[in-house]
Amino acid sequence: MKTLNVIGAGRVGKTLGRLFQAAGIFQVQGVLARSEASAQQAAQFIGAGQACQNLASLPPADVWLLALPDAHIAAVALELAVLDVSNRPALAFHCSGALGSDQLAPLAEHGWQVASAHPLLSFARPELALAQFAGTPCALEGDAPALHLLEWALTQIGGQCFAVAAQDKLLYHAAAVFATNFLPVLQDLAEQLWQHSGMPTVLIQHMRATLLHNAVNNIVALGPKAALTGPAARGDLALVAAQAQALDQWDTQAGAAYQALSQLAVKLSHTP
Ligand SMILES: NC(=O)c1ccc[n+]([C@@H]2O[C@H](COP(=O)([O-])OP(=O)(O)OC[C@H]3O[C@@H](n4cnc5c(N)ncnc54)[C@H](OP(=O)(O)O)[C@@H]3O)[C@@H](O)[C@H]2O)c1
């Protein structure tokens, strides 16, 4: 079995580490986080691997997963590239949706195979993500031999791999932000407004469940355009303007978001 080091043992590192280990795809060797306590907790969650204190103390491995916050990937890749460890170069990949494998360029310059593999899943909590991973689309980009191995490995744990071009990743990832990350933001805004209007908390929680379920069911069954309702979709532009003004007074950013989304709703309602 090929071996795996996990650098960055947060939500994604822990989940993928455990899935790969449990399925017998990779044997996890070293686990590194910012704090040793976090690395130890991650190794426990994964069920294998040694918590390490720094890059230099990581054991040799065939595959290196850099599951770090996006802003740290390039710096850690650079640090790793200049370390002199016996079995390097190996294969390194990161999981950013927006960034390409060029973030790992210093490693590629030292003969590593590099790639990015983005699982299109909201890893809110590793315990939940383990159960949710099967069927997750995984966008792959990078060196061909690395992609070959990663496609096999991710498919074995239930991922559905497809290719994405490095230059398309920013927009590809923006789609994921629209599709999932903005939902809690919109929900929070709605709940603040209901609170502001005096709706009892218990009813707000009920509304959250009911409206979300109905919206999801309608979108899945009918598609976004047919599921669209509301003043913009009805063409009631006077109401849209009045509501935008009221929101602007309540919170300028909420007012701007309402206006921008209403314009997109009008555009969608006119789409053939
Ligand atoms: N979360 C998602 O839903 C999701 C989905 C798909 C892809 N991704 C991508 O997956 C990657 C990881 O995201 P995440 O959500 O798993 O992040 P996360 O939960 O914040 O975990 C980041 C991990 O990196 C560690 N870390 C930070 N800086 C480090 C450094 N310089 N050296 C070593 N370890 C360091 C942290 O250590 P401590 O634990 O000690 O703080 C933590 O364990 C990102 O590229 C992200 O874009 C995330």
Ligand as a Chemical Component Dictionary entry (heavy atoms), coordinates in Angstrom:
data_LIG
# 
_chem_comp.id                   LIG 
_chem_comp.type                 NON-POLYMER 
_chem_comp.pdbx_formal_charge   0 
_chem_comp.three_letter_code    LIG 
# 
loop_
_chem_comp_atom.comp_id 
_chem_comp_atom.atom_id 
_chem_comp_atom.alt_atom_id 
_chem_comp_atom.type_symbol 
_chem_comp_atom.charge 
_chem_comp_atom.model_Cartn_x 
_chem_comp_atom.model_Cartn_y 
_chem_comp_atom.model_Cartn_z 
_chem_comp_atom.pdbx_ordinal 
LIG N1  N1  N 0  -13.896 22.972 4.496  1  
LIG C1  C1  C 0  -14.436 22.668 3.311  2  
LIG O1  O1  O 0  -15.661 22.551 3.191  3  
LIG C2  C2  C 0  -13.556 22.431 2.106  4  
LIG C3  C3  C 0  -14.117 21.774 0.990  5  
LIG C4  C4  C 0  -13.302 21.473 -0.078 6  
LIG C5  C5  C 0  -11.976 21.881 -0.080 7  
LIG N2  N2  N 1  -11.474 22.568 0.988  8  
LIG C6  C6  C 0  -10.053 22.947 0.962  9  
LIG O2  O2  O 0  -9.333  22.101 1.831  10 
LIG C7  C7  C 0  -8.222  22.823 2.378  11 
LIG C8  C8  C 0  -8.265  22.733 3.894  12 
LIG O3  O3  O 0  -9.458  23.303 4.354  13 
LIG P1  P1  P 0  -10.080 22.915 5.776  14 
LIG O4  O4  O 0  -11.480 23.411 5.762  15 
LIG O5  O5  O -1 -9.820  21.487 6.092  16 
LIG O6  O6  O 0  -9.209  23.832 6.737  17 
LIG P2  P2  P 0  -9.189  23.818 8.345  18 
LIG O7  O7  O 0  -10.285 22.968 8.887  19 
LIG O8  O8  O 0  -9.090  25.236 8.755  20 
LIG O9  O9  O 0  -7.812  23.081 8.685  21 
LIG C9  C9  C 0  -6.575  23.632 8.326  22 
LIG C10 C10 C 0  -5.494  22.796 8.988  23 
LIG O10 O10 O 0  -4.226  23.310 8.561  24 
LIG C11 C11 C 0  -3.388  23.445 9.699  25 
LIG N3  N3  N 0  -2.400  24.465 9.391  26 
LIG C12 C12 C 0  -2.575  25.784 9.149  27 
LIG N4  N4  N 0  -1.412  26.357 8.818  28 
LIG C13 C13 C 0  -0.474  25.379 8.858  29 
LIG C14 C14 C 0  0.924   25.331 8.614  30 
LIG N5  N5  N 0  1.603   26.418 8.254  31 
LIG N6  N6  N 0  1.564   24.136 8.733  32 
LIG C15 C15 C 0  0.902   23.021 9.087  33 
LIG N7  N7  N 0  -0.443  23.002 9.319  34 
LIG C16 C16 C 0  -1.100  24.164 9.214  35 
LIG C17 C17 C 0  -4.320  23.784 10.847 36 
LIG O11 O11 O 0  -3.677  23.486 12.068 37 
LIG P3  P3  P 0  -4.432  23.649 13.507 38 
LIG O12 O12 O 0  -5.452  22.550 13.553 39 
LIG O13 O13 O 0  -3.361  23.452 14.506 40 
LIG O14 O14 O 0  -5.036  25.018 13.478 41 
LIG C18 C18 C 0  -5.500  22.852 10.521 42 
LIG O15 O15 O 0  -5.240  21.554 11.016 43 
LIG C19 C19 C 0  -8.296  24.229 1.821  44 
LIG O16 O16 O 0  -7.481  24.310 0.672  45 
LIG C20 C20 C 0  -9.760  24.365 1.424  46 
LIG O17 O17 O 0  -9.962  25.293 0.371  47 
LIG C21 C21 C 0  -12.223 22.841 2.100  48 
# 
loop_
_chem_comp_bond.comp_id 
_chem_comp_bond.atom_id_1 
_chem_comp_bond.atom_id_2 
_chem_comp_bond.value_order 
_chem_comp_bond.pdbx_ordinal 
LIG N1  C1  SING 1  
LIG C1  O1  DOUB 2  
LIG C1  C2  SING 3  
LIG C2  C3  SING 4  
LIG C2  C21 DOUB 5  
LIG C3  C4  DOUB 6  
LIG C4  C5  SING 7  
LIG C5  N2  DOUB 8  
LIG N2  C6  SING 9  
LIG N2  C21 SING 10 
LIG C6  O2  SING 11 
LIG C6  C20 SING 12 
LIG O2  C7  SING 13 
LIG C7  C8  SING 14 
LIG C7  C19 SING 15 
LIG C8  O3  SING 16 
LIG O3  P1  SING 17 
LIG P1  O4  DOUB 18 
LIG P1  O5  SING 19 
LIG P1  O6  SING 20 
LIG O6  P2  SING 21 
LIG P2  O7  DOUB 22 
LIG P2  O8  SING 23 
LIG P2  O9  SING 24 
LIG O9  C9  SING 25 
LIG C9  C10 SING 26 
LIG C10 O10 SING 27 
LIG C10 C18 SING 28 
LIG O10 C11 SING 29 
LIG C11 N3  SING 30 
LIG C11 C17 SING 31 
LIG N3  C12 SING 32 
LIG N3  C16 SING 33 
LIG C12 N4  DOUB 34 
LIG N4  C13 SING 35 
LIG C13 C14 SING 36 
LIG C13 C16 DOUB 37 
LIG C14 N5  SING 38 
LIG C14 N6  DOUB 39 
LIG N6  C15 SING 40 
LIG C15 N7  DOUB 41 
LIG N7  C16 SING 42 
LIG C17 O11 SING 43 
LIG C17 C18 SING 44 
LIG O11 P3  SING 45 
LIG P3  O12 DOUB 46 
LIG P3  O13 SING 47 
LIG P3  O14 SING 48 
LIG C18 O15 SING 49 
LIG C19 O16 SING 50 
LIG C19 C20 SING 51 
LIG C20 O17 SING 52 
# 
